[in-house]
Amino acid sequence: MLTLYMIDNCDTCRKARKALDEKGLAFKTHDLRKDGLSASLLEHILEQVPLLKAINKRSKTWRELSDDEKENLDATSGRELILKHPTLLKRPLLELDSHQILVGYQDGDYDNISQ
């Protein structure tokens, strides 16, 4: 089954959810705020998505980080920041299987997905 990692009040996440519903695809959701983000889940995501691609540098959370945190970002500090601020993850993240996660959503991104 597909898993959509999202934040409930995110407009792009709502569009992604609607696209999956319209295609009739079965999926479960994982709200990063409500359901949380464990270190093991983050590692699972980062096995498929490079850290720098996973960080949402357009988010309010990113803009609120100190210059030092942004400039000295590395694998360890990036993981720590995401665990502390799950909204730093780009979203939505759609897990197709245990080896493939799609990052973000634009119209048409899910057109070729089947179950």
VOTIMAR-45365 format. One record per residue: residue number from 1; residue in three letters; x, y, z of N, C-alpha, C in turn. Coordinates in nm, 4 decimals, always signed. Layout:
! residues N
(NUM, ALA, (X, Y, Z), (X, Y, Z), (X, Y, Z))
...
! end
This chain:
! residues 115
(1, MET, (+0.0840, -0.1179, +0.0000), (+0.0000, +0.0000, +0.0000), (+0.0887, +0.1245, +0.0000))
(2, LEU, (+0.0443, +0.2263, -0.0686), (+0.1158, +0.3540, -0.0735), (+0.1054, +0.4253, +0.0605))
(3, THR, (+0.2071, +0.5021, +0.0942), (+0.2034, +0.5859, +0.2139), (+0.2353, +0.7285, +0.1727))
(4, LEU, (+0.1485, +0.8202, +0.2125), (+0.1670, +0.9623, +0.1842), (+0.2085, +1.0312, +0.3136))
(5, TYR, (+0.3350, +1.0732, +0.3201), (+0.3847, +1.1490, +0.4349), (+0.3546, +1.2943, +0.4060))
(6, MET, (+0.2853, +1.3593, +0.4980), (+0.2306, +1.4908, +0.4692), (+0.2099, +1.5716, +0.5970))
(7, ILE, (+0.1599, +1.6911, +0.5787), (+0.1104, +1.7737, +0.6884), (-0.0301, +1.8146, +0.6468))
(8, ASP, (-0.1238, +1.7942, +0.7346), (-0.2651, +1.8072, +0.7007), (-0.3027, +1.9428, +0.6410))
(9, ASN, (-0.2438, +2.0507, +0.6883), (-0.2850, +2.1826, +0.6399), (-0.2002, +2.2342, +0.5238))
(10, CYS, (-0.1196, +2.1492, +0.4638), (-0.0347, +2.1868, +0.3502), (-0.1164, +2.1764, +0.2210))
(11, ASP, (-0.1231, +2.2860, +0.1441), (-0.2005, +2.2871, +0.0196), (-0.1516, +2.1835, -0.0806))
(12, THR, (-0.0209, +2.1722, -0.0968), (+0.0337, +2.0754, -0.1917), (+0.0012, +1.9331, -0.1483))
(13, CYS, (+0.0037, +1.9082, -0.0198), (-0.0310, +1.7751, +0.0313), (-0.1778, +1.7436, +0.0025))
(14, ARG, (-0.2637, +1.8419, +0.0168), (-0.4061, +1.8214, -0.0141), (-0.4251, +1.7903, -0.1622))
(15, LYS, (-0.3518, +1.8585, -0.2497), (-0.3601, +1.8312, -0.3936), (-0.3138, +1.6892, -0.4235))
(16, ALA, (-0.2054, +1.6473, -0.3594), (-0.1534, +1.5116, -0.3801), (-0.2553, +1.4087, -0.3336))
(17, ARG, (-0.3139, +1.4335, -0.2212), (-0.4147, +1.3422, -0.1660), (-0.5343, +1.3313, -0.2603))
(18, LYS, (-0.5769, +1.4438, -0.3122), (-0.6901, +1.4465, -0.4059), (-0.6557, +1.3685, -0.5327))
(19, ALA, (-0.5330, +1.3853, -0.5832), (-0.4907, +1.3134, -0.7036), (-0.4934, +1.1620, -0.6805))
(20, LEU, (-0.4479, +1.1178, -0.5655), (-0.4505, +0.9751, -0.5344), (-0.5942, +0.9247, -0.5232))
(21, ASP, (-0.6803, +1.0034, -0.4585), (-0.8220, +0.9663, -0.4466), (-0.8869, +0.9557, -0.5840))
(22, GLU, (-0.8592, +1.0537, -0.6707), (-0.9195, +1.0543, -0.8044), (-0.8744, +0.9357, -0.8893))
(23, LYS, (-0.7539, +0.8883, -0.8667), (-0.7041, +0.7705, -0.9388), (-0.7547, +0.6412, -0.8762))
(24, GLY, (-0.8196, +0.6517, -0.7608), (-0.8712, +0.5339, -0.6935), (-0.7627, +0.4473, -0.6312))
(25, LEU, (-0.6505, +0.5082, -0.5985), (-0.5398, +0.4348, -0.5388), (-0.5559, +0.4257, -0.3872))
(26, ALA, (-0.5325, +0.3073, -0.3356), (-0.5383, +0.2888, -0.1900), (-0.4089, +0.3424, -0.1299))
(27, PHE, (-0.4224, +0.4222, -0.0262), (-0.3050, +0.4771, +0.0406), (-0.3390, +0.5079, +0.1845))
(28, LYS, (-0.2345, +0.5128, +0.2651), (-0.2518, +0.5577, +0.4027), (-0.1733, +0.6868, +0.4174))
(29, THR, (-0.2120, +0.7671, +0.5130), (-0.1416, +0.8928, +0.5363), (-0.0653, +0.8856, +0.6683))
(30, HIS, (+0.0406, +0.9614, +0.6712), (+0.1194, +0.9777, +0.7937), (+0.1444, +1.1272, +0.8066))
(31, ASP, (+0.0750, +1.1900, +0.9012), (+0.0906, +1.3330, +0.9236), (+0.2151, +1.3542, +1.0093))
(32, LEU, (+0.3117, +1.4270, +0.9532), (+0.4398, +1.4450, +1.0216), (+0.4257, +1.5238, +1.1514))
(33, ARG, (+0.3228, +1.6068, +1.1624), (+0.3000, +1.6798, +1.2878), (+0.2257, +1.5930, +1.3880))
(34, LYS, (+0.1152, +1.5351, +1.3453), (+0.0296, +1.4597, +1.4372), (+0.0865, +1.3231, +1.4716))
(35, ASP, (+0.1373, +1.2528, +1.3705), (+0.1861, +1.1170, +1.3912), (+0.3336, +1.1126, +1.4292))
(36, GLY, (+0.4022, +1.2233, +1.4077), (+0.5419, +1.2333, +1.4477), (+0.6385, +1.1786, +1.3442))
(37, LEU, (+0.7644, +1.1961, +1.3741), (+0.8735, +1.1500, +1.2882), (+0.9808, +1.0901, +1.3782))
(38, SER, (+0.9924, +0.9601, +1.3735), (+1.0942, +0.8919, +1.4547), (+1.2263, +0.8906, +1.3798))
(39, ALA, (+1.3326, +0.8655, +1.4535), (+1.4655, +0.8560, +1.3916), (+1.4685, +0.7419, +1.2902))
(40, SER, (+1.4026, +0.6309, +1.3201), (+1.4033, +0.5170, +1.2269), (+1.3243, +0.5492, +1.1003))
(41, LEU, (+1.2131, +0.6202, +1.1116), (+1.1374, +0.6596, +0.9924), (+1.2189, +0.7576, +0.9088))
(42, LEU, (+1.2843, +0.8534, +0.9725), (+1.3675, +0.9476, +0.8988), (+1.4791, +0.8738, +0.8248))
(43, GLU, (+1.5435, +0.7790, +0.8894), (+1.6505, +0.7026, +0.8235), (+1.5939, +0.6255, +0.7040))
(44, HIS, (+1.4756, +0.5688, +0.7207), (+1.4113, +0.4968, +0.6101), (+1.3895, +0.5905, +0.4909))
(45, ILE, (+1.3411, +0.7106, +0.5174), (+1.3186, +0.8089, +0.4113), (+1.4510, +0.8474, +0.3463))
(46, LEU, (+1.5513, +0.8735, +0.4290), (+1.6805, +0.9189, +0.3766), (+1.7585, +0.8090, +0.3046))
(47, GLU, (+1.7173, +0.6840, +0.3194), (+1.7767, +0.5767, +0.2394), (+1.7344, +0.5903, +0.0932))
(48, GLN, (+1.6191, +0.6528, +0.0691), (+1.5663, +0.6686, -0.0668), (+1.5840, +0.8106, -0.1210))
(49, VAL, (+1.5899, +0.9090, -0.0311), (+1.5933, +1.0501, -0.0709), (+1.7177, +1.1156, -0.0114))
(50, PRO, (+1.8040, +1.1751, -0.0944), (+1.9223, +1.2438, -0.0400), (+1.8814, +1.3561, +0.0562))
(51, LEU, (+1.9602, +1.3729, +0.1600), (+1.9289, +1.4710, +0.2643), (+1.8984, +1.6090, +0.2072))
(52, LEU, (+1.9824, +1.6588, +0.1193), (+1.9610, +1.7946, +0.0676), (+1.8354, +1.8047, -0.0171))
(53, LYS, (+1.7959, +1.6963, -0.0797), (+1.6707, +1.6961, -0.1568), (+1.5499, +1.6873, -0.0628))
(54, ALA, (+1.5707, +1.6312, +0.0552), (+1.4612, +1.6113, +0.1500), (+1.4294, +1.7367, +0.2318))
(55, ILE, (+1.5219, +1.8303, +0.2380), (+1.5006, +1.9503, +0.3191), (+1.4277, +2.0563, +0.2378))
(56, ASN, (+1.3216, +2.1086, +0.2959), (+1.2401, +2.2117, +0.2311), (+1.2984, +2.3489, +0.2661))
(57, LYS, (+1.3799, +2.4012, +0.1759), (+1.4446, +2.5299, +0.2010), (+1.3527, +2.6482, +0.1705))
(58, ARG, (+1.2303, +2.6212, +0.1300), (+1.1326, +2.7287, +0.1087), (+1.0355, +2.7397, +0.2263))
(59, SER, (+1.0525, +2.6558, +0.3254), (+0.9583, +2.6530, +0.4378), (+0.9854, +2.7648, +0.5374))
(60, LYS, (+0.8822, +2.7981, +0.6096), (+0.8940, +2.8966, +0.7172), (+0.9934, +2.8464, +0.8224))
(61, THR, (+0.9892, +2.7170, +0.8479), (+1.0810, +2.6584, +0.9465), (+1.2258, +2.6809, +0.9054))
(62, TRP, (+1.2590, +2.6605, +0.7777), (+1.3951, +2.6832, +0.7280), (+1.4343, +2.8289, +0.7468))
(63, ARG, (+1.3446, +2.9184, +0.7102), (+1.3755, +3.0619, +0.7205), (+1.3989, +3.1041, +0.8652))
(64, GLU, (+1.3374, +3.0347, +0.9594), (+1.3525, +3.0692, +1.1009), (+1.4778, +3.0104, +1.1652))
(65, LEU, (+1.5476, +2.9218, +1.0944), (+1.6724, +2.8677, +1.1483), (+1.7786, +2.9767, +1.1499))
(66, SER, (+1.8745, +2.9616, +1.2381), (+1.9842, +3.0584, +1.2432), (+2.0726, +3.0423, +1.1193))
(67, ASP, (+2.1438, +3.1466, +1.0843), (+2.2370, +3.1400, +0.9717), (+2.3414, +3.0313, +0.9956))
(68, ASP, (+2.3846, +3.0176, +1.1193), (+2.4833, +2.9159, +1.1539), (+2.4295, +2.7755, +1.1253))
(69, GLU, (+2.3034, +2.7497, +1.1620), (+2.2437, +2.6183, +1.1363), (+2.2359, +2.5902, +0.9859))
(70, LYS, (+2.2002, +2.6905, +0.9082), (+2.1874, +2.6723, +0.7637), (+2.3232, +2.6546, +0.6969))
(71, GLU, (+2.4198, +2.7348, +0.7363), (+2.5507, +2.7337, +0.6707), (+2.6345, +2.6112, +0.7080))
(72, ASN, (+2.6122, +2.5564, +0.8251), (+2.6922, +2.4427, +0.8709), (+2.6151, +2.3108, +0.8633))
(73, LEU, (+2.5241, +2.3029, +0.7697), (+2.4422, +2.1839, +0.7522), (+2.5273, +2.0685, +0.6995))
(74, ASP, (+2.5242, +1.9576, +0.7692), (+2.5885, +1.8356, +0.7227), (+2.4938, +1.7195, +0.7511))
(75, ALA, (+2.5373, +1.5978, +0.7254), (+2.4495, +1.4819, +0.7409), (+2.3962, +1.4689, +0.8838))
(76, THR, (+2.4817, +1.4900, +0.9809), (+2.4402, +1.4757, +1.1204), (+2.3490, +1.5894, +1.1632))
(77, SER, (+2.3912, +1.7134, +1.1384), (+2.3098, +1.8269, +1.1822), (+2.1785, +1.8320, +1.1055))
(78, GLY, (+2.1789, +1.7912, +0.9789), (+2.0554, +1.7887, +0.9004), (+1.9543, +1.6923, +0.9585))
(79, ARG, (+1.9998, +1.5750, +0.9968), (+1.9108, +1.4768, +1.0604), (+1.8562, +1.5307, +1.1920))
(80, GLU, (+1.9437, +1.5895, +1.2714), (+1.9009, +1.6442, +1.4008), (+1.7969, +1.7538, +1.3819))
(81, LEU, (+1.8187, +1.8416, +1.2842), (+1.7233, +1.9501, +1.2589), (+1.5886, +1.8970, +1.2125))
(82, ILE, (+1.5899, +1.7972, +1.1239), (+1.4634, +1.7403, +1.0755), (+1.3884, +1.6716, +1.1888))
(83, LEU, (+1.4594, +1.6007, +1.2745), (+1.3922, +1.5356, +1.3875), (+1.3337, +1.6386, +1.4836))
(84, LYS, (+1.4038, +1.7482, +1.5012), (+1.3555, +1.8543, +1.5893), (+1.2406, +1.9321, +1.5245))
(85, HIS, (+1.2482, +1.9488, +1.3911), (+1.1487, +2.0260, +1.3157), (+1.1023, +1.9434, +1.1950))
(86, PRO, (+1.0088, +1.8495, +1.2127), (+0.9655, +1.7648, +1.1013), (+0.9133, +1.8432, +0.9799))
(87, THR, (+0.8723, +1.9675, +0.9998), (+0.8238, +2.0469, +0.8869), (+0.9377, +2.0888, +0.7939))
(88, LEU, (+1.0614, +2.0570, +0.8283), (+1.1731, +2.0817, +0.7371), (+1.1750, +1.9823, +0.6214))
(89, LEU, (+1.1040, +1.8709, +0.6364), (+1.0978, +1.7737, +0.5272), (+1.0115, +1.8296, +0.4148))
(90, LYS, (+1.0601, +1.8153, +0.2915), (+0.9763, +1.8493, +0.1770), (+0.8562, +1.7573, +0.1813))
(91, ARG, (+0.7463, +1.8072, +0.1352), (+0.6259, +1.7271, +0.1365), (+0.5376, +1.7642, +0.0189))
(92, PRO, (+0.4533, +1.6747, -0.0173), (+0.4383, +1.5404, +0.0381), (+0.5504, +1.4486, -0.0085))
(93, LEU, (+0.5641, +1.3412, +0.0651), (+0.6513, +1.2315, +0.0262), (+0.5593, +1.1126, +0.0024))
(94, LEU, (+0.5651, +1.0546, -0.1155), (+0.4808, +0.9395, -0.1460), (+0.5696, +0.8163, -0.1579))
(95, GLU, (+0.5501, +0.7244, -0.0643), (+0.6264, +0.6000, -0.0660), (+0.5513, +0.4988, -0.1509))
(96, LEU, (+0.6124, +0.4629, -0.2639), (+0.5521, +0.3653, -0.3543), (+0.5791, +0.2230, -0.3070))
(97, ASP, (+0.6983, +0.1999, -0.2600), (+0.7385, +0.0729, -0.2001), (+0.8569, +0.1031, -0.1096))
(98, SER, (+0.9151, +0.0020, -0.0519), (+1.0220, +0.0273, +0.0446), (+1.1499, +0.0793, -0.0199))
(99, HIS, (+1.1522, +0.0910, -0.1535), (+1.2721, +0.1364, -0.2226), (+1.2507, +0.2597, -0.3090))
(100, GLN, (+1.1308, +0.3172, -0.3055), (+1.1060, +0.4342, -0.3898), (+1.0108, +0.5317, -0.3198))
(101, ILE, (+1.0592, +0.6557, -0.3063), (+0.9799, +0.7635, -0.2475), (+0.9844, +0.8818, -0.3426))
(102, LEU, (+0.8665, +0.9313, -0.3796), (+0.8562, +1.0503, -0.4631), (+0.8499, +1.1726, -0.3723))
(103, VAL, (+0.9240, +1.2779, -0.4079), (+0.9321, +1.3987, -0.3254), (+0.8544, +1.5105, -0.3929))
(104, GLY, (+0.7657, +1.5741, -0.3160), (+0.6878, +1.6862, -0.3677), (+0.5732, +1.6389, -0.4540))
(105, TYR, (+0.4977, +1.7346, -0.5067), (+0.3866, +1.7007, -0.5953), (+0.3577, +1.8165, -0.6894))
(106, GLN, (+0.3406, +1.7812, -0.8156), (+0.2890, +1.8726, -0.9174), (+0.1857, +1.7944, -0.9959))
(107, ASP, (+0.0881, +1.8646, -1.0542), (-0.0146, +1.7969, -1.1322), (+0.0495, +1.7017, -1.2319))
(108, GLY, (-0.0014, +1.5806, -1.2357), (+0.0475, +1.4793, -1.3288), (+0.1539, +1.3881, -1.2717))
(109, ASP, (+0.2112, +1.4213, -1.1586), (+0.3184, +1.3385, -1.1017), (+0.2759, +1.1946, -1.0730))
(110, TYR, (+0.1494, +1.1739, -1.0424), (+0.1035, +1.0422, -1.0028), (+0.0309, +0.9687, -1.1168))
(111, ASP, (+0.0327, +1.0241, -1.2354), (-0.0422, +0.9674, -1.3472), (-0.0015, +0.8240, -1.3815))
(112, ASN, (+0.1246, +0.7909, -1.3646), (+0.1734, +0.6580, -1.4052), (+0.1789, +0.5571, -1.2898))
(113, ILE, (+0.1228, +0.5924, -1.1761), (+0.1241, +0.5023, -1.0621), (+0.0063, +0.4069, -1.0731))
(114, SER, (+0.0366, +0.2794, -1.0517), (-0.0707, +0.1785, -1.0472), (-0.0418, +0.0860, -0.9312))
(115, GLN, (-0.1425, +0.0111, -0.8944), (-0.1254, -0.0841, -0.7831), (-0.1491, -0.2247, -0.8299))
! end
